[in-house]
Every structure is written in structure tokens, then in C-alpha cells.
Amino acid sequence: MTQQLDERQLRDLFRPGQRVYVGGSVNEPRGLIEVLAGNADTAAAAIEGITFVQQPLAVNETDLSSLGPDCRQQTFFMTPALTEGLAAGRVDFIPMQMRAIYAFLERQTFDLVLLQAARDLNGQLRFGPNVDYVGAALAGARQVVLQVNPSFVAPLGCPLIDPASPYLLFERASPKPLYPLSQVDETSSRIGALVAGIVRDGDCLQTGIGAVPAAILADLEDRQDLGFHGGLIDDGVMRLVRRGNMTGARKSIDTGVHIAGMALGSEALLEWAGQEQSLSFRGANYTHEVSVISQLDNFVSVNSAVEVDLDGQVNAEVVGGRQISGTGGSVDFMRAARASRNGRSIVAMTATARRGSVSRIVPRVEMVTALRTDVDMVVTEFGIADIRDAPLPVRAERLIEIAHPDFRDQLREAFRSGSGRGHPAS
């Protein structure tokens, strides 16, 4: 049976040397972290020598390794909050794709697993609104603590919590688990229109977060019977479902159901997810599993990048030698699109960065996140480079043609000199 905890009982659970999993992104149990950090009404917890494991996003603002002496944090995704801890050697970044992260966590033993839960509109307790690694963390959990957050209604599609489970419950209101919306500008709109032109009626989509994905989804309001299977549901997906453009009616599996690991967006999205019965939230062992997605015909995967080189290699995580994010799930989806009948793996990005001073089409990428064999098309505001089945000179020229005009001559010269041809990133 579940059991209620007070703050003293919660603090007493922690011991030096423990390995503790903490839910990330919009499933972060902020109320539990506040108690550990000593920001609650009572004295701080004596946290010492604990290794925390979490995959955060930018909305997660606590470096868990800073909670006490000799604490560490293992992460698979870098955020601004972790920069100092990484430099100090307290934070360990592990490069790993999301499907592999699930398998890694599933093999671990955690002394404590800290997650967020909420009640649905029927009063039943559910995990969420992010369940990407919940199942994996629970598999090796010696003890589970759930912050029951009354500030939002849990999505109906999130997993139910069995009242007979031996979980420890801590009631604490935290801010609603929201994610800021991206503003779509003129450049993002042009990219969105180009990518939308690749999408056909009945396609099953996967998109990420940001201005370009938002622009793509906004440009699909004349499509019919679109499906969705991805890591996250956002406001753009919500609008297509509400309008009737996205029905999932042509999906060969999960027909009529929209599959995601988390709801990432506005308060309106969270409220809608709390009532929408066509959503199903699943772990990364399902959302990012190639053997599952390969059963979906016409799977269109759209991901972003920091830069793409003239071979078609993708860097999505490193800038100037600095780890700014992580491998994430993009490669899982790219390869799944390749395995899907009539699938398409698309990388969509602006042609330049730093206010136009840096090209994102480069001779060689700084770090290889995705192989040149993982991408079918690259899209910028200057066009679409279809590099499927293209030999090196052809793919290089197609990529140069979608670079900003100011950089095309430099890129051609780099390719002729050999610095952009057939060389792995170093």
C-alpha cells in the first residue's frame, strides 16, 4: 500500500553512497528537490555523497550535484544549470541515445527513485506528464517516492499508479510543469513551409521542440489523417488534433492513438491533455524503439541540428568544444524513418547562426551525432537538399545550394580541397 510521508521522514530516507534517480523535464519532482535543498520551511536535509541520475531539460534549474558535499550527477543531456558542475567535475555527461538510455537505466539499481505524480479528472493517481524513463527507473528501484502535485490534472493517457504499490507519497504543490513556447519568425516560417511540402496525407509524424517544428506543424492545416508517434506532444500537435487534421486513422499500429513520451508546452496543452483520450504516453522503449516504428508506414521524422557537413553528417550537441545538449532521441527516429516503408528522415535548421555570421552547412562537423547514412533530406530557408542515394559530389553540391549564399563559394572551395569530403569529424 502507498504511504504518506512528511518532510522529516523524507529526509531520513537519504544516506551517503546512495544512487538516486530523479525524474527530469516536466516530470521533475520539484517539491522533493526543494526539501533536499533546504528551501522548504524546515531545515535542510543532510545530503552527502549521493549520486543523482537525471536527464533534464532547460526548465530543470537545479544542479543536483550541488545539493550536498561529495554529491555527483550523471546526465545524458546538458543544460545551462549543469555547466558549472560539469566544469568542476561533479557532473558526468554520458553520450547516449534515448532508447539506449532506457535500457541503461533498466539495468541499474537505484536506492531511491523520485518522481512526480498527479490525480486525473477521475481522482486516480498517474505518473506524468513525462513517462519516458519511468518504467526503466522503477525496474531497479529499492524505494520509490512520488511527489503528488495538486497544481495540475494528470493526462488520462499517462500510466495509472496502483494503490497497492509500496510507494511513498509526498503531497506538495509545485508550479505547473510547463515549457515555454517558441516564437515563429519569418525564417522559421519559410523552413516550415518547405518541410510541410514534404508531408503527405496519412503520414505519421515525429517532431521536436522549437520555432522550426512549431512552424512546420502550423503549415499542415490542409493535410488529412496525419498520425503522430514521437518523444513529445506540443501545442502544435494539439492544434492539429483539435482541428481534425491529425486523426491517426491510417496508422497500421496504434490506430487513432497519438503516442508520445511527454506533454511539453503551454498551460492550454496541459489542460487539454488532462481530458484527451486519444493520447497515450509511453516509455522510450516504445516511443524510440525502431522495431515498433518500422511497423508504421510513411513515418516522417523531423529533427534539428547545430550543423551539417558536406558528407551529410549531423552535429546536434556541441558548439565550440562545449557540450550544449545531448544526443537525445534524434538518431533513434532517423533510423526508424529509414526502416519505415516510405519513411523520410529530415533535418530542418536555419542556414546560419550568430546573426548570420556562421554557416550551419560546414565542411566538417565538430561532433558526429548522426551518421551521413541516417539523413534523407536537409532543409534550410534556402531549399531542400535530398541526399538519399546521392554520391559524395552530388550530396555536397546539394547541401551547398541550401547554404546561405554568402558561404557557398567557401564551401565549394573546401570541398575541392578535400577538407569537406569523406573525412570523419575530429
ROSEFI-87408 format. One record per residue (C-alpha): residue number from 1; residue in three letters; chain; x, y, z. Coordinates in steps of 0.1 Angstrom, whole numbers, plus 5000, padded with zeros to 4 digits. Layout:
<atoms>
<atom NUM,"ALA","A",<X,Y,Z>>
...
</atoms>
This chain:
<atoms>
<atom 1,"MET","A",<5000,5000,5000>>
<atom 2,"THR","A",<5011,5036,4993>>
<atom 3,"GLN","A",<5022,5055,5024>>
<atom 4,"GLN","A",<5022,5093,5031>>
<atom 5,"LEU","A",<5055,5110,5041>>
<atom 6,"ASP","A",<5062,5142,5060>>
<atom 7,"GLU","A",<5094,5162,5054>>
<atom 8,"ARG","A",<5113,5146,5083>>
<atom 9,"GLN","A",<5105,5111,5070>>
<atom 10,"LEU","A",<5115,5122,5035>>
<atom 11,"ARG","A",<5149,5135,5047>>
<atom 12,"ASP","A",<5155,5104,5067>>
<atom 13,"LEU","A",<5154,5082,5035>>
<atom 14,"PHE","A",<5188,5096,5023>>
<atom 15,"ARG","A",<5221,5081,5032>>
<atom 16,"PRO","A",<5257,5087,5019>>
<atom 17,"GLY","A",<5267,5065,4989>>
<atom 18,"GLN","A",<5231,5061,4976>>
<atom 19,"ARG","A",<5223,5061,4939>>
<atom 20,"VAL","A",<5191,5082,4933>>
<atom 21,"TYR","A",<5171,5086,4901>>
<atom 22,"VAL","A",<5152,5119,4897>>
<atom 23,"GLY","A",<5126,5124,4871>>
<atom 24,"GLY","A",<5135,5151,4845>>
<atom 25,"SER","A",<5119,5177,4822>>
<atom 26,"VAL","A",<5082,5181,4831>>
<atom 27,"ASN","A",<5083,5151,4854>>
<atom 28,"GLU","A",<5108,5167,4878>>
<atom 29,"PRO","A",<5095,5164,4914>>
<atom 30,"ARG","A",<5104,5200,4923>>
<atom 31,"GLY","A",<5088,5198,4958>>
<atom 32,"LEU","A",<5111,5169,4968>>
<atom 33,"ILE","A",<5142,5188,4955>>
<atom 34,"GLU","A",<5131,5219,4975>>
<atom 35,"VAL","A",<5131,5199,5007>>
<atom 36,"LEU","A",<5166,5184,4999>>
<atom 37,"ALA","A",<5179,5218,4990>>
<atom 38,"GLY","A",<5166,5233,5023>>
<atom 39,"ASN","A",<5143,5257,5006>>
<atom 40,"ALA","A",<5113,5244,5024>>
<atom 41,"ASP","A",<5100,5257,5058>>
<atom 42,"THR","A",<5121,5232,5077>>
<atom 43,"ALA","A",<5159,5227,5080>>
<atom 44,"ALA","A",<5178,5214,5050>>
<atom 45,"ALA","A",<5183,5177,5046>>
<atom 46,"ALA","A",<5218,5163,5053>>
<atom 47,"ILE","A",<5225,5152,5018>>
<atom 48,"GLU","A",<5261,5139,5014>>
<atom 49,"GLY","A",<5279,5116,4990>>
<atom 50,"ILE","A",<5249,5108,4968>>
<atom 51,"THR","A",<5250,5102,4930>>
<atom 52,"PHE","A",<5219,5116,4913>>
<atom 53,"VAL","A",<5208,5104,4879>>
<atom 54,"GLN","A",<5186,5127,4857>>
<atom 55,"GLN","A",<5180,5137,4821>>
<atom 56,"PRO","A",<5169,5173,4824>>
<atom 57,"LEU","A",<5158,5200,4800>>
<atom 58,"ALA","A",<5163,5237,4803>>
<atom 59,"VAL","A",<5133,5241,4826>>
<atom 60,"ASN","A",<5151,5220,4852>>
<atom 61,"GLU","A",<5172,5246,4871>>
<atom 62,"THR","A",<5188,5226,4898>>
<atom 63,"ASP","A",<5223,5211,4896>>
<atom 64,"LEU","A",<5216,5180,4918>>
<atom 65,"SER","A",<5254,5176,4924>>
<atom 66,"SER","A",<5253,5209,4943>>
<atom 67,"LEU","A",<5228,5197,4969>>
<atom 68,"GLY","A",<5254,5185,4993>>
<atom 69,"PRO","A",<5291,5176,4999>>
<atom 70,"ASP","A",<5306,5150,4976>>
<atom 71,"CYS","A",<5274,5147,4956>>
<atom 72,"ARG","A",<5275,5139,4919>>
<atom 73,"GLN","A",<5251,5139,4890>>
<atom 74,"GLN","A",<5250,5117,4859>>
<atom 75,"THR","A",<5232,5132,4830>>
<atom 76,"PHE","A",<5226,5123,4793>>
<atom 77,"PHE","A",<5217,5159,4784>>
<atom 78,"MET","A",<5235,5192,4792>>
<atom 79,"THR","A",<5216,5223,4803>>
<atom 80,"PRO","A",<5228,5257,4814>>
<atom 81,"ALA","A",<5222,5247,4851>>
<atom 82,"LEU","A",<5248,5220,4848>>
<atom 83,"THR","A",<5276,5239,4832>>
<atom 84,"GLU","A",<5294,5249,4864>>
<atom 85,"GLY","A",<5291,5213,4878>>
<atom 86,"LEU","A",<5305,5198,4846>>
<atom 87,"ALA","A",<5335,5222,4848>>
<atom 88,"ALA","A",<5340,5214,4885>>
<atom 89,"GLY","A",<5339,5176,4878>>
<atom 90,"ARG","A",<5308,5170,4898>>
<atom 91,"VAL","A",<5286,5164,4868>>
<atom 92,"ASP","A",<5293,5134,4844>>
<atom 93,"PHE","A",<5278,5137,4809>>
<atom 94,"ILE","A",<5272,5103,4793>>
<atom 95,"PRO","A",<5266,5104,4755>>
<atom 96,"MET","A",<5237,5080,4748>>
<atom 97,"GLN","A",<5206,5079,4726>>
<atom 98,"MET","A",<5172,5078,4743>>
<atom 99,"ARG","A",<5164,5042,4735>>
<atom 100,"ALA","A",<5198,5031,4749>>
<atom 101,"ILE","A",<5193,5054,4780>>
<atom 102,"TYR","A",<5161,5034,4788>>
<atom 103,"ALA","A",<5180,5001,4786>>
<atom 104,"PHE","A",<5208,5015,4806>>
<atom 105,"LEU","A",<5185,5027,4834>>
<atom 106,"GLU","A",<5166,4995,4834>>
<atom 107,"ARG","A",<5198,4976,4843>>
<atom 108,"GLN","A",<5206,5000,4872>>
<atom 109,"THR","A",<5198,4995,4909>>
<atom 110,"PHE","A",<5185,5027,4925>>
<atom 111,"ASP","A",<5183,5031,4962>>
<atom 112,"LEU","A",<5156,5058,4957>>
<atom 113,"VAL","A",<5136,5068,4927>>
<atom 114,"LEU","A",<5120,5103,4929>>
<atom 115,"LEU","A",<5091,5110,4905>>
<atom 116,"GLN","A",<5061,5133,4901>>
<atom 117,"ALA","A",<5025,5122,4901>>
<atom 118,"ALA","A",<4991,5139,4899>>
<atom 119,"ARG","A",<4955,5129,4900>>
<atom 120,"ASP","A",<4935,5127,4868>>
<atom 121,"LEU","A",<4900,5142,4863>>
<atom 122,"ASN","A",<4886,5110,4879>>
<atom 123,"GLY","A",<4908,5113,4910>>
<atom 124,"GLN","A",<4931,5085,4901>>
<atom 125,"LEU","A",<4968,5089,4906>>
<atom 126,"ARG","A",<4990,5088,4875>>
<atom 127,"PHE","A",<5027,5093,4866>>
<atom 128,"GLY","A",<5034,5123,4843>>
<atom 129,"PRO","A",<5032,5143,4823>>
<atom 130,"ASN","A",<5065,5128,4812>>
<atom 131,"VAL","A",<5070,5090,4814>>
<atom 132,"ASP","A",<5100,5085,4791>>
<atom 133,"TYR","A",<5121,5066,4816>>
<atom 134,"VAL","A",<5096,5059,4844>>
<atom 135,"GLY","A",<5093,5022,4837>>
<atom 136,"ALA","A",<5131,5018,4835>>
<atom 137,"ALA","A",<5137,5036,4867>>
<atom 138,"LEU","A",<5111,5016,4886>>
<atom 139,"ALA","A",<5125,4983,4874>>
<atom 140,"GLY","A",<5155,4985,4897>>
<atom 141,"ALA","A",<5141,5007,4924>>
<atom 142,"ARG","A",<5145,4997,4961>>
<atom 143,"GLN","A",<5122,5025,4972>>
<atom 144,"VAL","A",<5100,5050,4953>>
<atom 145,"VAL","A",<5090,5084,4964>>
<atom 146,"LEU","A",<5062,5103,4945>>
<atom 147,"GLN","A",<5056,5140,4948>>
<atom 148,"VAL","A",<5018,5142,4944>>
<atom 149,"ASN","A",<5014,5176,4927>>
<atom 150,"PRO","A",<4979,5191,4930>>
<atom 151,"SER","A",<4986,5220,4907>>
<atom 152,"PHE","A",<4976,5202,4876>>
<atom 153,"VAL","A",<4954,5174,4863>>
<atom 154,"ALA","A",<4973,5143,4851>>
<atom 155,"PRO","A",<4968,5134,4814>>
<atom 156,"LEU","A",<4944,5105,4810>>
<atom 157,"GLY","A",<4970,5088,4787>>
<atom 158,"CYS","A",<4997,5086,4814>>
<atom 159,"PRO","A",<5002,5053,4833>>
<atom 160,"LEU","A",<4980,5047,4864>>
<atom 161,"ILE","A",<4996,5041,4898>>
<atom 162,"ASP","A",<4984,5010,4915>>
<atom 163,"PRO","A",<4972,5020,4951>>
<atom 164,"ALA","A",<4986,4987,4962>>
<atom 165,"SER","A",<5021,4996,4951>>
<atom 166,"PRO","A",<5046,5001,4981>>
<atom 167,"TYR","A",<5053,5037,4970>>
<atom 168,"LEU","A",<5059,5066,4994>>
<atom 169,"LEU","A",<5038,5097,4987>>
<atom 170,"PHE","A",<5047,5133,4995>>
<atom 171,"GLU","A",<5020,5159,4989>>
<atom 172,"ARG","A",<5034,5192,4977>>
<atom 173,"ALA","A",<5022,5218,4952>>
<atom 174,"SER","A",<5047,5229,4927>>
<atom 175,"PRO","A",<5043,5252,4897>>
<atom 176,"LYS","A",<5025,5236,4867>>
<atom 177,"PRO","A",<5050,5216,4846>>
<atom 178,"LEU","A",<5051,5239,4815>>
<atom 179,"TYR","A",<5076,5246,4788>>
<atom 180,"PRO","A",<5079,5280,4771>>
<atom 181,"LEU","A",<5065,5283,4736>>
<atom 182,"SER","A",<5089,5293,4708>>
<atom 183,"GLN","A",<5082,5323,4687>>
<atom 184,"VAL","A",<5080,5316,4649>>
<atom 185,"ASP","A",<5099,5342,4629>>
<atom 186,"GLU","A",<5100,5347,4591>>
<atom 187,"THR","A",<5129,5323,4586>>
<atom 188,"SER","A",<5113,5296,4606>>
<atom 189,"SER","A",<5081,5301,4586>>
<atom 190,"ARG","A",<5100,5296,4553>>
<atom 191,"ILE","A",<5116,5264,4566>>
<atom 192,"GLY","A",<5082,5252,4580>>
<atom 193,"ALA","A",<5066,5257,4546>>
<atom 194,"LEU","A",<5093,5237,4528>>
<atom 195,"VAL","A",<5091,5208,4552>>
<atom 196,"ALA","A",<5053,5208,4552>>
<atom 197,"GLY","A",<5055,5204,4514>>
<atom 198,"ILE","A",<5072,5170,4520>>
<atom 199,"VAL","A",<5044,5158,4543>>
<atom 200,"ARG","A",<5015,5139,4526>>
<atom 201,"ASP","A",<4981,5130,4538>>
<atom 202,"GLY","A",<4982,5100,4561>>
<atom 203,"ASP","A",<5019,5104,4571>>
<atom 204,"CYS","A",<5029,5097,4607>>
<atom 205,"LEU","A",<5050,5125,4621>>
<atom 206,"GLN","A",<5076,5129,4648>>
<atom 207,"THR","A",<5088,5165,4656>>
<atom 208,"GLY","A",<5108,5182,4682>>
<atom 209,"ILE","A",<5105,5214,4701>>
<atom 210,"GLY","A",<5114,5250,4689>>
<atom 211,"ALA","A",<5105,5276,4664>>
<atom 212,"VAL","A",<5110,5254,4633>>
<atom 213,"PRO","A",<5089,5224,4645>>
<atom 214,"ALA","A",<5062,5249,4655>>
<atom 215,"ALA","A",<5063,5265,4620>>
<atom 216,"ILE","A",<5061,5230,4604>>
<atom 217,"LEU","A",<5031,5220,4624>>
<atom 218,"ALA","A",<5013,5253,4617>>
<atom 219,"ASP","A",<5017,5247,4580>>
<atom 220,"LEU","A",<4999,5213,4580>>
<atom 221,"GLU","A",<4963,5225,4584>>
<atom 222,"ASP","A",<4953,5214,4549>>
<atom 223,"ARG","A",<4965,5178,4555>>
<atom 224,"GLN","A",<4942,5149,4564>>
<atom 225,"ASP","A",<4946,5118,4586>>
<atom 226,"LEU","A",<4980,5126,4599>>
<atom 227,"GLY","A",<4994,5104,4626>>
<atom 228,"PHE","A",<5018,5111,4655>>
<atom 229,"HIS","A",<5044,5089,4672>>
<atom 230,"GLY","A",<5072,5108,4689>>
<atom 231,"GLY","A",<5090,5118,4721>>
<atom 232,"LEU","A",<5068,5148,4728>>
<atom 233,"ILE","A",<5034,5163,4722>>
<atom 234,"ASP","A",<5034,5201,4720>>
<atom 235,"ASP","A",<5009,5229,4713>>
<atom 236,"GLY","A",<5013,5225,4675>>
<atom 237,"VAL","A",<5003,5188,4677>>
<atom 238,"MET","A",<4974,5197,4699>>
<atom 239,"ARG","A",<4960,5222,4674>>
<atom 240,"LEU","A",<4962,5196,4645>>
<atom 241,"VAL","A",<4943,5170,4666>>
<atom 242,"ARG","A",<4917,5196,4676>>
<atom 243,"ARG","A",<4912,5207,4640>>
<atom 244,"GLY","A",<4908,5171,4628>>
<atom 245,"ASN","A",<4940,5171,4606>>
<atom 246,"MET","A",<4957,5146,4629>>
<atom 247,"THR","A",<4935,5116,4635>>
<atom 248,"GLY","A",<4959,5086,4633>>
<atom 249,"ALA","A",<4933,5068,4612>>
<atom 250,"ARG","A",<4959,5054,4588>>
<atom 251,"LYS","A",<4984,5042,4613>>
<atom 252,"SER","A",<4990,5005,4609>>
<atom 253,"ILE","A",<4995,5002,4647>>
<atom 254,"ASP","A",<4981,5023,4675>>
<atom 255,"THR","A",<4954,5033,4650>>
<atom 256,"GLY","A",<4936,5065,4661>>
<atom 257,"VAL","A",<4961,5070,4690>>
<atom 258,"HIS","A",<4988,5096,4693>>
<atom 259,"ILE","A",<5019,5082,4710>>
<atom 260,"ALA","A",<5043,5104,4730>>
<atom 261,"GLY","A",<5066,5103,4760>>
<atom 262,"MET","A",<5057,5137,4774>>
<atom 263,"ALA","A",<5035,5168,4770>>
<atom 264,"LEU","A",<5058,5198,4766>>
<atom 265,"GLY","A",<5042,5232,4762>>
<atom 266,"SER","A",<5016,5256,4775>>
<atom 267,"GLU","A",<4990,5255,4802>>
<atom 268,"ALA","A",<4964,5251,4775>>
<atom 269,"LEU","A",<4983,5219,4763>>
<atom 270,"LEU","A",<4984,5205,4798>>
<atom 271,"GLU","A",<4947,5211,4804>>
<atom 272,"TRP","A",<4938,5196,4770>>
<atom 273,"ALA","A",<4960,5165,4777>>
<atom 274,"GLY","A",<4941,5161,4810>>
<atom 275,"GLN","A",<4909,5154,4791>>
<atom 276,"GLU","A",<4921,5140,4757>>
<atom 277,"GLN","A",<4915,5103,4754>>
<atom 278,"SER","A",<4934,5098,4721>>
<atom 279,"LEU","A",<4968,5104,4737>>
<atom 280,"SER","A",<4989,5076,4751>>
<atom 281,"PHE","A",<5021,5083,4770>>
<atom 282,"ARG","A",<5047,5056,4767>>
<atom 283,"GLY","A",<5083,5050,4777>>
<atom 284,"ALA","A",<5113,5055,4754>>
<atom 285,"ASN","A",<5114,5017,4750>>
<atom 286,"TYR","A",<5083,5022,4728>>
<atom 287,"THR","A",<5084,5058,4716>>
<atom 288,"HIS","A",<5120,5054,4704>>
<atom 289,"GLU","A",<5121,5017,4695>>
<atom 290,"VAL","A",<5129,5011,4659>>
<atom 291,"SER","A",<5111,4977,4658>>
<atom 292,"VAL","A",<5079,4995,4668>>
<atom 293,"ILE","A",<5082,5025,4645>>
<atom 294,"SER","A",<5092,5003,4615>>
<atom 295,"GLN","A",<5057,4990,4616>>
<atom 296,"LEU","A",<5044,5025,4608>>
<atom 297,"ASP","A",<5044,5032,4571>>
<atom 298,"ASN","A",<5052,5067,4559>>
<atom 299,"PHE","A",<5069,5077,4592>>
<atom 300,"VAL","A",<5083,5112,4588>>
<atom 301,"SER","A",<5110,5122,4613>>
<atom 302,"VAL","A",<5119,5159,4616>>
<atom 303,"ASN","A",<5149,5168,4638>>
<atom 304,"SER","A",<5171,5199,4642>>
<atom 305,"ALA","A",<5209,5203,4642>>
<atom 306,"VAL","A",<5237,5226,4652>>
<atom 307,"GLU","A",<5254,5220,4618>>
<atom 308,"VAL","A",<5255,5196,4589>>
<atom 309,"ASP","A",<5286,5189,4568>>
<atom 310,"LEU","A",<5291,5182,4531>>
<atom 311,"ASP","A",<5290,5145,4537>>
<atom 312,"GLY","A",<5256,5148,4554>>
<atom 313,"GLN","A",<5269,5142,4589>>
<atom 314,"VAL","A",<5250,5159,4617>>
<atom 315,"ASN","A",<5262,5176,4648>>
<atom 316,"ALA","A",<5233,5183,4672>>
<atom 317,"GLU","A",<5250,5188,4705>>
<atom 318,"VAL","A",<5284,5205,4705>>
<atom 319,"VAL","A",<5293,5242,4699>>
<atom 320,"GLY","A",<5329,5255,4701>>
<atom 321,"GLY","A",<5340,5224,4720>>
<atom 322,"ARG","A",<5312,5228,4745>>
<atom 323,"GLN","A",<5285,5202,4751>>
<atom 324,"ILE","A",<5253,5222,4749>>
<atom 325,"SER","A",<5227,5195,4749>>
<atom 326,"GLY","A",<5229,5157,4743>>
<atom 327,"THR","A",<5225,5130,4717>>
<atom 328,"GLY","A",<5188,5128,4726>>
<atom 329,"GLY","A",<5164,5107,4705>>
<atom 330,"SER","A",<5170,5121,4670>>
<atom 331,"VAL","A",<5192,5092,4658>>
<atom 332,"ASP","A",<5166,5067,4671>>
<atom 333,"PHE","A",<5139,5084,4650>>
<atom 334,"MET","A",<5162,5089,4619>>
<atom 335,"ARG","A",<5170,5052,4618>>
<atom 336,"ALA","A",<5133,5043,4624>>
<atom 337,"ALA","A",<5123,5065,4595>>
<atom 338,"ARG","A",<5148,5047,4573>>
<atom 339,"ALA","A",<5132,5014,4585>>
<atom 340,"SER","A",<5097,5026,4578>>
<atom 341,"ARG","A",<5081,5019,4543>>
<atom 342,"ASN","A",<5082,5052,4525>>
<atom 343,"GLY","A",<5097,5069,4556>>
<atom 344,"ARG","A",<5116,5101,4555>>
<atom 345,"SER","A",<5144,5113,4578>>
<atom 346,"ILE","A",<5145,5151,4577>>
<atom 347,"VAL","A",<5169,5176,4594>>
<atom 348,"ALA","A",<5155,5211,4594>>
<atom 349,"MET","A",<5175,5241,4605>>
<atom 350,"THR","A",<5183,5277,4597>>
<atom 351,"ALA","A",<5212,5282,4573>>
<atom 352,"THR","A",<5232,5304,4596>>
<atom 353,"ALA","A",<5238,5311,4633>>
<atom 354,"ARG","A",<5251,5340,4654>>
<atom 355,"ARG","A",<5230,5365,4634>>
<atom 356,"GLY","A",<5242,5353,4601>>
<atom 357,"SER","A",<5279,5353,4608>>
<atom 358,"VAL","A",<5283,5315,4609>>
<atom 359,"SER","A",<5272,5289,4583>>
<atom 360,"ARG","A",<5254,5258,4596>>
<atom 361,"ILE","A",<5264,5240,4565>>
<atom 362,"VAL","A",<5301,5233,4571>>
<atom 363,"PRO","A",<5329,5214,4555>>
<atom 364,"ARG","A",<5332,5190,4585>>
<atom 365,"VAL","A",<5311,5189,4617>>
<atom 366,"GLU","A",<5327,5194,4651>>
<atom 367,"MET","A",<5310,5163,4665>>
<atom 368,"VAL","A",<5291,5135,4648>>
<atom 369,"THR","A",<5257,5129,4664>>
<atom 370,"ALA","A",<5241,5113,4633>>
<atom 371,"LEU","A",<5259,5095,4605>>
<atom 372,"ARG","A",<5257,5106,4569>>
<atom 373,"THR","A",<5237,5074,4563>>
<atom 374,"ASP","A",<5210,5085,4588>>
<atom 375,"VAL","A",<5196,5115,4569>>
<atom 376,"ASP","A",<5174,5116,4538>>
<atom 377,"MET","A",<5169,5154,4534>>
<atom 378,"VAL","A",<5183,5186,4549>>
<atom 379,"VAL","A",<5161,5217,4548>>
<atom 380,"THR","A",<5170,5253,4554>>
<atom 381,"GLU","A",<5152,5285,4544>>
<atom 382,"PHE","A",<5171,5283,4510>>
<atom 383,"GLY","A",<5156,5249,4500>>
<atom 384,"ILE","A",<5156,5212,4503>>
<atom 385,"ALA","A",<5187,5190,4498>>
<atom 386,"ASP","A",<5177,5155,4490>>
<atom 387,"ILE","A",<5208,5134,4497>>
<atom 388,"ARG","A",<5192,5100,4496>>
<atom 389,"ASP","A",<5213,5077,4474>>
<atom 390,"ALA","A",<5235,5106,4463>>
<atom 391,"PRO","A",<5272,5101,4457>>
<atom 392,"LEU","A",<5295,5124,4476>>
<atom 393,"PRO","A",<5300,5152,4450>>
<atom 394,"VAL","A",<5262,5153,4444>>
<atom 395,"ARG","A",<5252,5154,4480>>
<atom 396,"ALA","A",<5279,5181,4487>>
<atom 397,"GLU","A",<5266,5203,4459>>
<atom 398,"ARG","A",<5230,5199,4470>>
<atom 399,"LEU","A",<5239,5209,4506>>
<atom 400,"ILE","A",<5259,5239,4493>>
<atom 401,"GLU","A",<5229,5250,4474>>
<atom 402,"ILE","A",<5208,5253,4506>>
<atom 403,"ALA","A",<5236,5271,4525>>
<atom 404,"HIS","A",<5234,5309,4528>>
<atom 405,"PRO","A",<5247,5325,4495>>
<atom 406,"ASP","A",<5275,5343,4514>>
<atom 407,"PHE","A",<5291,5310,4523>>
<atom 408,"ARG","A",<5286,5289,4492>>
<atom 409,"ASP","A",<5319,5298,4475>>
<atom 410,"GLN","A",<5339,5290,4506>>
<atom 411,"LEU","A",<5321,5256,4509>>
<atom 412,"ARG","A",<5328,5247,4473>>
<atom 413,"GLU","A",<5365,5255,4478>>
<atom 414,"ALA","A",<5366,5234,4509>>
<atom 415,"PHE","A",<5351,5205,4491>>
<atom 416,"ARG","A",<5375,5209,4461>>
<atom 417,"SER","A",<5404,5210,4485>>
<atom 418,"GLY","A",<5393,5178,4503>>
<atom 419,"SER","A",<5386,5193,4537>>
<atom 420,"GLY","A",<5349,5186,4533>>
<atom 421,"ARG","A",<5350,5153,4516>>
<atom 422,"GLY","A",<5348,5119,4531>>
<atom 423,"HIS","A",<5365,5129,4564>>
<atom 424,"PRO","A",<5350,5120,4598>>
<atom 425,"ALA","A",<5347,5148,4622>>
<atom 426,"SER","A",<5376,5152,4646>>
</atoms>
